[in-house]
Amino acid sequence: MSKVAVVFWSGTGNTEAMADLVAQGAKTAGASVSVVQAADFDADQLEKYEAVAFGCPAMGDEELEDTEFLPMYDEVEPLLGARKVVLFGSYDWNDGEWMELWEQRAEAAGLNVVDTLIAKDYPDDEATAECLRVGALLA
């Protein structure tokens, strides 16, 4: 059984809803899943998981949240190795550029990004289905 971590930061609950759906998709596909807020995750926990989904909404000028999420991500990114990684998050304005920049960063770091996913505000039916799908990719 694959062990998957779904690590997220959410300001309004939209990205948290996505995290729960990604976790549900991974569980349905047979994985053992832990859903962890970014402030409660660090490099020491990484060794327990074969795959990780990271969730963070667009903040400020199309950036990752920089108080809790980014410090954690900066710490674990170099240690992810060949683990399957999914990047996801919600946005309310603009067009999702923060995800494009995040994906470029992850690819430049040599990560095994199997998919990315964004949702405008709270996940609608289409975004819900995508969250379940990408969760299954991690299992």
Secondary structure, 3 states (H helix, E strand, C coil): CCEEEEEECCCCCHHHHHHHHHHHHHHHCCCEEEEEEHHHCCHHHHCCCCEEEEECCCECCCECCCCCHHHHHHHHHHHCCCCEEEEEEEECCCCCHHHHHHHHHHHHCCCEEEEEEEEECCCCHHHHHHHHHHHHHHC
